[in-house]
Amino acid sequence: MALETAKVPVPDGPDAGAAWHYGDPLGEQRAAADGAVIVDRSHRAVLTLTGGERKSWLHTISSQHVSELPDGAVTENLSLDGQGRIEDHWVQTELNGRTVIDTEPARGEALESFLRKMVFWSDVAIESSDLAVLSLLGPGVADPAVLTALGLDALPPEGTAVELADGGYVRRLPGSEVEVDLVVPRPEVTRWFDALVAAGVRPAGLWAYEAHRVAAQRPRLGIDTDERTIPHEVGWIGGPGVGAVHLDKGCYRGQETVARVHNLGKPPRMLVLVHLDGDGDRPSPGDPLLAGGRAVGRLGTVVDHVDEGVIALALVKRGLPVDTALTTGGEVQVAAAIDPDSVPPADVVGAGRLAIDRLRTGGREEP
């Protein structure tokens, strides 16, 4: 059966029209865990930045330390508002004199507009790109037949990218499992897709990709975040290759909130994995999570996982006991339980809080 005939599209939402699965969504997830799959994510918005000041300029308006990124570096980055709330999230690749950033389909125009407004007199040019993203998941991505199809001797190290002979590049994302993005000119998407399928890579839809992402607790802008989300709540903290916010860089919009939360306080919410009762209908992203009838959080991505059942990401009040009995509070009301292994570790007390505590106690240790 031809792939287009087997393709079941996403019916609605930010991925509407993209391949949701090819007839066997759980089998595709199993292949992503045990073999290799290719997922068409070419609906992502891609921008290309050129110009001699692009890195130093982007450094001043974003949360990541990017002014000195070497050629081949891959990182995540954010744009924050004045209160430190997340406006945009993107993956950023530095390669061959250009910076390529890709983001959520619905945020492409808004991000491009924001960046253009911030150029002023800097030597920076911003253009919509014809590059498209294909994602490869699973340990089989490193098999010789797949590497040959990619034209590589080995996968790039985590957090790096290498150029392809015919245009585009391959980038390896940080993480414990193998995930590689093939970023190629849009007219070449079908050719690359077919070549990798011929090399033994199984086609998979976004269902498999989202299940992989949720199980790894990787948030997605606009689904697992809301208008109040700050970086600490969703774990987007860390230098290039390990997060989207660098804690040792100069001024940028929203930095005050980032520094205050890091040094003095704790974020009001935390991102956790929740297990949902799968006997009935599925709740929706944005639905509230309730404890005793009171809202204690919100659901993000909800997905059926081949091993874990129905799982979701959720933003809940920090400090909420993991054994709290929860239910969803939207049109579909089902029982929910926090996965204990997903709860972030207790915050390390920052230097600012230590100093305040010492002042309050006259230098004595608290009992």
Buried (B, 14 or more C-beta within 10 A) or exposed (E): EEBEEBBEBBEEEBBEEBBBBBBBBBBBBBBBBEBBBBBBBBBBBBBBBEBEBBBBBBBBBBBBBBBEBEEBBBBBBBBBBEEBBBBBBBBBBBBEEBBBBBBBBBBBEBBBEBBEEBBEEBEBEBEEBEBBBBBBBBEBBBBEBBBEBBEBEEBBEBBBBBEBEEEBBBBBBBEEBBBBBBBBBEEBBEEBBEBBBEBEBBBBBBBBBBBBBBBEBBBBBBBBBBEEBBBBBBBBBBBBBBBBBBBEBEEBBBBBBBBEBBBBBBBBBBBBBBBBBEEEEBBBBEBBBBBEEEEBBBBBBBBBBBEBEBBBBBBBBBEBEEEBEBBBBBEBBBEBBBBEEBBBEEBEEBEBBEEEBEEEEEEEEEE
